[in-house]
Amino acid sequence: MEPGERARRSVQQRADDAIPKKTGLLISQNQEEALDLEFHLSTQLGLSIIISSSVNEAQQILKKTSIDIVLLDVQMEHANPLTMCKFIKSDEQLWNIPVVALLGERDLSNRNHALNYGADDFIMRPFDYSEIYSRTRAQLRLRELYLQLLENERIKVLFEMAGAAAHELAQPVTGAMGLIQIILDKTEKSKDLNQVDKELELLYECLQRVSDVIHKIQRIRKYETTAYAGASQIIDINKASESSAK
């Protein structure tokens, strides 16, 4: 294998092994530098990069697009590009997106300002692309871990809520089924109440199905989802209760 081909495959393998496909927002007015950064980030990390040349435009992109990381050039023609950090960190939907500030050479004052404004990390010029790779990848990993913890906590809450719902529903359903059974027993010999018997039997069957669902929910410890209306997903209670019972 030729050295050039080996290097190309090595870079591609590095990107494939790095992180799942994610989207980064690069805010910079230096077009040449931005394109160079885009090439390295997409090649080394597999990042899909959106380039914005203004803070206002970037804010609109963040509102409409799912972004995993922001790289902010503080050397822009703007009153204070670091206000972008505050915009992100003060928004309840965006605050967990990591922001990496791109600073000038030996720009120690802006380094401190960037961190005070909420930047998660910084990279100083001249750029070392191995450092950009490492720092960007680290921030993406931290975000991924945070989102996984959030999802685990959400699932835990859902299970606890399902358990509480099952507990609260079990007693009245059981009581209703018992009363219906008593009524059916008392009217068993009466021919005048045949229609009532049929209706009570149907009601009993309905409550029996509710009771079965409650018992399935109580057995759930892990779950699978199934397609529902549109693109939404719901827990497949039958599969979840069966797999948890094994």
TIPA-68456 format. One record per residue: residue number from 1; x, y, z of N, C-alpha, C in turn. Coordinates in steps of 0.05 Angstrom, whole numbers. Layout:
SITE   num     n.px     n.py     n.pz    ca.px    ca.py    ca.pz     c.px     c.py     c.pz
SITE   NUM        X        Y        Z        X        Y        Z        X        Y        Z
...
REM end
This chain:
SITE   num     n.px     n.py     n.pz    ca.px    ca.py    ca.pz     c.px     c.py     c.pz
SITE     1       17      -24        0        0        0        0       18       25        0
SITE     2       11       44      -17       26       69      -19       23       85        7
SITE     3       45      100       15       43      116       40       20      136       41
SITE     4       14      149       17       -8      168       16      -35      154       21
SITE     5      -38      130       10      -63      115       13      -66      106       42
SITE     6      -43       97       54      -43       88       82      -51      110      100
SITE     7      -40      134       95      -47      158      112      -76      165      109
SITE     8      -87      164       84     -115      171       79     -133      151       94
SITE     9     -126      126       93     -143      106      106     -141      109      137
SITE    10     -117      116      146     -113      120      175     -130      143      185
SITE    11     -132      165      170     -148      188      177     -178      180      177
SITE    12     -186      166      156     -214      157      153     -222      139      176
SITE    13     -203      120      183     -209      102      205     -212      117      231
SITE    14     -195      137      234     -196      154      259     -224      167      261
SITE    15     -233      177      238     -260      190      238     -282      169      244
SITE    16     -280      146      232     -300      125      236     -301      116      265
SITE    17     -278      115      278     -277      105      306     -282      127      326
SITE    18     -282      152      317     -283      174      336     -309      177      351
SITE    19     -330      185      338     -355      190      351     -378      185      330
SITE    20     -402      179      340     -424      178      321     -428      204      306
SITE    21     -441      204      284     -444      227      267     -458      250      283
SITE    22     -444      273      284     -455      296      299     -451      321      282
SITE    23     -464      343      292     -463      368      277     -451      390      294
SITE    24     -432      404      283     -419      426      297     -425      452      283
SITE    25     -427      474      299     -431      501      288     -406      517      292
SITE    26     -394      526      270     -369      542      270     -377      571      264
SITE    27     -372      588      283     -379      617      280     -353      632      276
SITE    28     -349      641      251     -324      655      244     -328      672      219
SITE    29     -314      694      218     -315      711      194     -290      707      176
SITE    30     -272      690      186     -248      684      170     -254      659      153
SITE    31     -263      665      129     -273      644      111     -252      622      105
SITE    32     -228      631      100     -206      611       93     -200      593      117
SITE    33     -198      605      140     -192      590      164     -216      572      171
SITE    34     -240      582      167     -264      566      174     -265      541      156
SITE    35     -259      544      130     -260      521      112     -238      501      119
SITE    36     -215      511      128     -193      493      136     -202      477      161
SITE    37     -214      491      181     -224      478      205     -246      457      198
SITE    38     -263      465      180     -285      447      171     -273      421      160
SITE    39     -252      424      143     -240      400      131     -229      382      152
SITE    40     -213      393      171     -200      376      191     -221      363      210
SITE    41     -241      379      218     -261      368      237     -278      347      224
SITE    42     -285      351      199     -301      330      185     -284      306      179
SITE    43     -259      309      172     -241      287      165     -234      271      190
SITE    44     -226      285      211     -216      271      235     -238      261      254
SITE    45     -259      277      256     -280      270      275     -306      262      262
SITE    46     -308      264      236     -333      258      223     -355      278      229
SITE    47     -347      302      237     -367      322      244     -378      335      218
SITE    48     -404      339      219     -417      355      198     -416      384      207
SITE    49     -403      402      193     -399      429      202     -417      449      187
SITE    50     -430      466      203     -445      489      192     -429      514      198
SITE    51     -423      530      178     -407      554      182     -425      578      182
SITE    52     -422      595      202     -438      620      204     -418      643      208
SITE    53     -424      665      194     -405      688      196     -416      710      214
SITE    54     -438      706      228     -448      726      246     -462      714      270
SITE    55     -461      728      292     -473      719      317     -504      716      314
SITE    56     -516      736      301     -545      735      297     -554      711      281
SITE    57     -539      706      259     -546      683      242     -542      657      257
SITE    58     -521      656      273     -515      632      289     -537      626      309
SITE    59     -548      647      321     -570      643      340     -594      631      327
SITE    60     -600      640      302     -623      629      288     -618      600      281
SITE    61     -593      593      273     -587      565      267     -591      547      291
SITE    62     -582      557      314     -585      542      339     -614      537      346
SITE    63     -631      555      339     -660      552      345     -674      532      327
SITE    64     -662      528      303     -676      511      283     -662      485      278
SITE    65     -636      482      287     -620      459      280     -609      446      305
SITE    66     -608      419      305     -596      405      327     -565      406      325
SITE    67     -553      420      344     -524      425      344     -512      411      368
SITE    68     -489      398      363     -476      383      385     -452      398      397
SITE    69     -441      416      382     -418      432      393     -416      458      377
SITE    70     -407      479      391     -403      505      378     -374      513      381
SITE    71     -362      521      359     -335      533      359     -338      562      352
SITE    72     -330      580      371     -335      608      368     -309      624      366
SITE    73     -305      637      343     -282      654      339     -287      681      353
SITE    74     -271      687      373     -275      712      388     -264      736      373
SITE    75     -249      732      352     -237      754      336     -255      761      312
SITE    76     -280      766      318     -299      774      298     -306      804      300
SITE    77     -316      815      278     -324      843      279     -352      845      291
SITE    78     -352      844      317     -376      844      333     -370      857      359
SITE    79     -390      871      371     -385      886      396     -373      867      417
SITE    80     -383      843      418     -373      823      437     -382      795      429
SITE    81     -366      781      413     -374      754      404     -380      735      427
SITE    82     -368      740      450     -372      722      473     -401      723      484
SITE    83     -416      743      475     -445      743      484     -459      718      473
SITE    84     -447      705      453     -458      680      442     -458      659      464
SITE    85     -437      659      480     -435      639      502     -459      643      521
SITE    86     -464      668      528     -486      674      547     -513      666      534
SITE    87     -516      671      508     -540      664      495     -546      634      497
SITE    88     -525      618      493     -528      589      494     -532      579      523
SITE    89     -515      589      541     -516      579      569     -541      588      585
SITE    90     -554      609      575     -578      619      589     -604      608      578
SITE    91     -601      592      556     -625      580      543     -629      552      554
SITE    92     -654      546      563     -659      520      575     -658      497      556
SITE    93     -660      503      530     -658      482      509     -629      478      499
SITE    94     -612      499      502     -586      498      490     -562      496      509
SITE    95     -568      501      535     -546      506      554     -525      483      556
SITE    96     -533      459      549     -514      436      551     -497      432      526
SITE    97     -500      450      506     -483      448      482     -456      460      489
SITE    98     -434      445      487     -407      455      493     -399      477      474
SITE    99     -385      498      485     -375      520      468     -345      521      471
SITE   100     -331      519      449     -302      521      448     -294      548      436
SITE   101     -281      565      451     -273      592      441     -247      589      425
SITE   102     -246      602      402     -222      603      385     -208      630      390
SITE   103     -185      630      403     -172      654      411     -148      661      394
SITE   104     -140      687      396     -116      695      383      -91      686      397
SITE   105      -68      689      384      -43      680      396      -37      696      421
SITE   106      -31      681      443      -25      693      469      -47      711      479
SITE   107      -72      705      472      -95      722      479     -105      714      507
SITE   108      -89      721      527      -95      712      554     -119      726      566
SITE   109     -124      751      559     -147      765      570     -173      753      560
SITE   110     -174      748      534     -198      736      523     -202      707      532
SITE   111     -180      694      539     -183      667      550     -199      667      576
SITE   112     -192      686      594     -207      688      619     -235      698      614
SITE   113     -239      717      595     -266      727      589     -283      704      578
SITE   114     -272      688      561     -287      666      549     -297      647      570
SITE   115     -280      640      589     -288      621      610     -309      634      628
SITE   116     -305      660      634     -325      675      650     -352      677      637
SITE   117     -352      679      610     -377      681      596     -391      654      592
SITE   118     -377      632      599     -390      606      598     -378      587      578
SITE   119     -356      594      565     -343      576      546     -333      551      562
SITE   120     -336      528      549     -327      503      562     -298      497      559
SITE   121     -286      508      538     -258      504      532     -249      526      513
SITE   122     -223      527      507     -212      546      488     -189      534      473
SITE   123     -184      544      449     -161      536      433     -148      562      423
SITE   124     -121      564      426     -107      588      418      -93      584      392
SITE   125      -92      606      376      -77      606      351      -47      608      357
SITE   126      -30      599      339      -36      584      314      -47      556      321
SITE   127      -66      547      306      -80      522      312      -62      498      309
SITE   128      -63      480      328      -51      454      327      -75      435      323
SITE   129      -77      422      300     -101      407      294     -104      382      310
SITE   130      -81      372      321      -84      349      339      -97      358      365
SITE   131      -91      383      374     -103      394      398     -133      399      393
SITE   132     -140      410      369     -168      415      362     -183      389      363
SITE   133     -171      368      351     -183      341      351     -189      332      380
SITE   134     -168      333      397     -170      323      424     -191      339      440
SITE   135     -190      365      439     -207      381      456     -236      380      446
SITE   136     -240      380      420     -267      378      409     -279      351      415
SITE   137     -263      330      412     -273      303      417     -280      300      447
SITE   138     -263      311      464     -268      309      493     -295      323      500
SITE   139     -300      346      489     -326      360      494     -350      344      484
SITE   140     -347      332      461     -369      316      450     -374      291      467
SITE   141     -352      279      477     -356      256      494     -370      264      520
SITE   142     -362      287      532     -375      296      556     -405      301      552
SITE   143     -411      313      529     -439      318      523     -454      292      519
SITE   144     -442      273      506     -454      247      501     -460      233      528
SITE   145     -440      234      546     -444      222      573     -466      235      588
SITE   146     -467      262      587     -488      277      601     -516      269      590
SITE   147     -518      268      564     -544      261      552     -553      233      559
SITE   148     -533      215      561     -539      187      568     -548      186      597
SITE   149     -535      201      615     -544      202      643     -572      213      645
SITE   150     -577      234      629     -604      247      629     -625      227      620
SITE   151     -618      211      599     -637      191      588     -642      169      609
SITE   152     -620      161      622     -623      140      643     -641      149      666
SITE   153     -638      175      673     -654      186      695     -683      188      686
SITE   154     -687      196      661     -714      198      650     -728      171      650
SITE   155     -713      150      642     -724      123      641     -731      114      670
SITE   156     -713      120      688     -718      113      716     -744      125      726
SITE   157     -747      151      720     -772      165      729     -796      153      716
SITE   158     -794      146      690     -817      134      676     -825      107      689
SITE   159     -805       91      695     -810       66      708     -823       69      735
SITE   160     -813       89      750     -824       94      777     -853      104      774
SITE   161     -858      121      754     -885      131      750     -903      108      741
SITE   162     -893       91      724     -910       68      715     -916       50      738
SITE   163     -896       46      755     -901       29      779     -922       41      797
SITE   164     -920       68      801     -939       81      818     -967       80      806
SITE   165     -969       84      780     -995       83      766    -1007       55      769
SITE   166     -990       35      765    -1000        7      767    -1010        2      796
SITE   167     -995       12      815    -1003        8      843    -1030       21      849
SITE   168    -1033       46      840    -1057       61      845    -1081       49      831
SITE   169    -1077       39      807    -1099       28      791    -1107        0      800
SITE   170    -1088      -15      811    -1094      -43      818    -1117      -46      837
SITE   171    -1117      -30      859    -1137      -34      879    -1166      -28      869
SITE   172    -1171       -5      857    -1199        0      847    -1207      -19      825
SITE   173    -1189      -28      808    -1196      -47      787    -1204      -74      800
SITE   174    -1187      -82      819    -1193     -107      833    -1220     -106      847
SITE   175    -1225      -83      861    -1250      -79      875    -1274      -80      856
SITE   176    -1272      -67      833    -1294      -66      814    -1299      -94      803
SITE   177    -1278     -109      797    -1281     -136      787    -1295     -154      808
SITE   178    -1288     -150      833    -1300     -165      855    -1330     -160      857
SITE   179    -1337     -134      856    -1365     -126      858    -1382     -137      835
SITE   180    -1370     -136      811    -1384     -147      787    -1389     -177      791
SITE   181    -1368     -190      801    -1371     -219      805    -1393     -226      825
SITE   182    -1395     -209      846    -1417     -213      866    -1444     -209      853
SITE   183    -1446     -188      837    -1472     -183      823    -1479     -206      804
SITE   184    -1459     -215      789    -1464     -238      771    -1473     -263      786
SITE   185    -1461     -268      809    -1469     -291      825    -1497     -288      835
SITE   186    -1505     -264      843    -1532     -260      854    -1554     -262      833
SITE   187    -1547     -254      809    -1567     -254      787    -1565     -278      769
SITE   188    -1549     -298      777    -1545     -321      760    -1571     -336      754
SITE   189    -1590     -338      774    -1614     -354      770    -1638     -337      760
SITE   190    -1633     -311      756    -1656     -294      747    -1656     -292      717
SITE   191    -1678     -299      705    -1680     -298      676    -1686     -270      666
SITE   192    -1696     -253      683    -1703     -226      676    -1679     -208      673
SITE   193    -1656     -217      682    -1632     -200      682    -1611     -210      663
SITE   194    -1620     -224      642    -1601     -235      623    -1584     -214      609
SITE   195    -1598     -192      601    -1584     -171      587    -1563     -158      606
SITE   196    -1571     -154      631    -1553     -142      650    -1528     -160      654
SITE   197    -1534     -186      655    -1512     -205      658    -1492     -202      635
SITE   198    -1502     -200      611    -1484     -197      588    -1467     -172      589
SITE   199    -1480     -150      597    -1466     -125      599    -1445     -126      621
SITE   200    -1452     -138      643    -1433     -141      666    -1410     -159      658
SITE   201    -1415     -179      643    -1394     -197      634    -1375     -182      615
SITE   202    -1386     -166      598    -1368     -150      580    -1351     -131      596
SITE   203    -1364     -118      616    -1349      -99      634    -1327     -114      649
SITE   204    -1334     -137      658    -1314     -153      673    -1290     -160      655
SITE   205    -1296     -167      630    -1274     -174      611    -1256     -149      606
SITE   206    -1269     -126      604    -1253     -101      600    -1235      -96      624
SITE   207    -1246      -98      648    -1230      -94      672    -1208     -115      675
SITE   208    -1214     -139      665    -1194     -161      666    -1170     -154      648
SITE   209    -1176     -142      625    -1154     -133      607    -1138     -111      620
SITE   210    -1152      -92      634    -1137      -71      648    -1119      -83      669
SITE   211    -1130     -102      684    -1115     -116      705    -1090     -129      693
SITE   212    -1093     -142      670    -1070     -156      657    -1049     -136      650
SITE   213    -1057     -112      640    -1038      -91      632    -1023      -82      657
SITE   214    -1037      -78      679    -1024      -69      704    -1003      -89      713
SITE   215    -1009     -114      712     -990     -135      720     -966     -135      702
SITE   216     -970     -130      676     -948     -128      657     -930     -104      664
SITE   217     -942      -81      669     -926      -57      676     -910      -62      701
SITE   218     -921      -76      721     -907      -82      746     -883     -100      742
SITE   219     -883     -116      720     -860     -134      715     -838     -120      699
SITE   220     -843      -97      688     -823      -84      670     -798      -75      685
SITE   221     -775      -84      676     -749      -74      686     -732      -63      664
SITE   222     -737      -72      640     -724      -61      616     -745      -62      594
SITE   223     -740      -47      573     -762      -44      553     -752      -43      525
SITE   224     -771      -48      507     -768      -44      478     -790      -25      469
SITE   225     -784      -11      448     -804        8      437     -815       -3      411
SITE   226     -839        7      404     -851        0      378     -862       25      365
SITE   227     -864       25      339     -874       49      325     -903       55      332
SITE   228     -909       81      335     -936       89      341     -944      109      320
SITE   229     -962      128      327     -971      148      308     -948      165      298
SITE   230     -947      170      272     -926      186      261     -899      174      265
SITE   231     -880      190      275     -853      180      280     -848      174      310
SITE   232     -869      175      326     -866      171      354     -862      141      361
SITE   233     -852      136      385     -848      109      395     -862      106      422
SITE   234     -871       82      427     -883       76      454     -870       50      463
SITE   235     -871       45      490     -861       21      501     -879       -3      492
SITE   236     -867      -24      483     -881      -48      477     -884      -63      503
SITE   237     -907      -60      516     -911      -71      543     -909     -102      543
SITE   238     -920     -115      522     -920     -144      521     -891     -154      520
SITE   239     -875     -143      501     -847     -152      499     -831     -146      524
SITE   240     -836     -121      534     -820     -113      558     -826     -130      582
SITE   241     -851     -137      586     -858     -153      610     -849     -182      606
SITE   242     -849     -192      581     -840     -219      576     -810     -221      580
SITE   243     -795     -201      569     -765     -203      571     -756     -198      600
SITE   244     -771     -182      615     -764     -177      643     -770     -202      660
SITE   245     -789     -218      652     -797     -241      667     -777     -264      664
SITE   246     -761     -263      643     -742     -285      637     -718     -284      656
REM end
